[in-house]
């Protein structure tokens, strides 16, 4: 098995682990969250930055959608292009997006506790 294939499998597993962690974290924390969370904390007015705690489910949802779409696109790229570098870069970018989403999720939880 080539090194690129092993690296890609590790990246795919890491992306799935991040998505599942976000979903499980949201399910565990949902009951204990405050009714309003600073989901849009970059907005200038404090009132506009708050959203109900149900909106926090957007982050795990986006994570799952990105994984699904990237999985489909990556399979199509692999079938059409035999370029291991493109394949690896694609999964590395997917991993970076997942890490950014996880960081935003943790930051919102951190602010509220």
C-alpha positions in Angstrom: 0.0 0.0 0.0 1.6 3.3 -1.0 2.3 6.0 1.5 -0.1 8.5 0.0 -3.0 6.0 0.4 -2.2 5.5 4.1 -2.0 9.2 4.7 -5.3 9.8 2.9 -7.0 7.1 4.9 -5.7 8.7 8.1 -7.0 12.1 7.0 -10.4 10.7 6.1 -10.6 9.0 9.5 -9.6 12.2 11.2 -12.3 14.2 9.4 -14.9 11.6 10.3 -13.7 11.7 14.0 -14.0 15.5 14.1 -17.5 15.4 12.6 -18.7 12.7 15.0 -17.0 14.6 18.0 -18.9 17.7 17.1 -22.2 15.9 16.8 -21.7 14.0 20.1 -20.4 17.1 21.8 -23.5 19.1 20.7 -25.8 16.3 21.9 -24.1 16.0 25.3 -23.9 19.8 25.9 -27.3 20.8 24.5 -29.3 20.4 27.7 -26.8 22.3 29.8 -26.3 25.3 27.4 -27.6 28.7 28.1 -30.7 29.7 26.1 -28.8 32.3 24.1 -25.2 31.7 22.8 -22.8 34.2 21.2 -22.9 32.3 17.8 -22.3 35.5 15.8 -19.7 37.0 18.2 -18.0 39.0 15.5 -21.1 41.3 15.0 -20.7 44.8 16.6 -23.8 44.9 18.8 -24.1 42.4 21.6 -27.8 41.8 21.0 -27.2 40.8 17.3 -24.4 38.4 18.2 -26.7 36.2 20.3 -28.7 33.3 18.9 -30.7 30.5 20.5 -28.8 27.4 21.4 -30.5 25.4 18.6 -28.4 27.4 16.1 -25.2 25.8 17.5 -26.3 22.6 15.6 -25.3 24.4 12.4 -21.6 23.7 13.0 -21.8 19.9 13.3 -24.3 20.0 10.4 -21.9 21.9 8.2 -19.2 19.5 9.2 -21.1 16.5 8.1 -22.2 18.2 4.9 -18.7 19.1 4.0 -17.4 15.6 4.7 -20.2 14.1 2.5 -19.7 16.5 -0.4 -15.9 16.2 -0.2 -16.1 12.4 -0.1 -18.3 12.4 -3.3 -16.0 14.9 -5.0 -12.9 13.1 -4.0 -14.2 9.8 -5.4 -15.0 11.5 -8.7 -11.6 13.1 -8.8 -9.9 9.8 -8.0 -11.8 8.1 -10.8 -11.0 10.9 -13.4 -7.6 11.9 -12.3 -4.8 9.6 -11.2 -3.1 12.4 -9.3 -2.2 11.3 -5.7 -1.0 14.9 -5.0 -4.4 16.4 -5.9 -6.1 13.7 -3.8 -3.9 14.4 -0.8 -4.3 18.2 -1.0 -8.0 17.8 -1.3 -8.2 15.8 2.0 -5.7 18.2 3.7 -8.0 21.1 2.9 -11.0 19.2 4.1 -9.1 18.5 7.4 -8.3 22.2 7.8 -11.9 23.2 7.3 -13.0 20.6 9.9 -10.4 21.9 12.4 -11.7 25.5 11.9 -15.2 24.4 12.5 -14.2 22.4 15.6 -12.3 25.5 16.9 -15.3 27.7 16.4 -17.5 25.2 18.2 -15.1 24.9 21.1 -14.7 28.7 21.3 -18.5 29.3 21.5 -18.8 26.6 24.2 -15.8 28.1 26.1 -17.3 31.6 26.0 -20.6 30.4 27.5 -19.1 28.4 30.4 
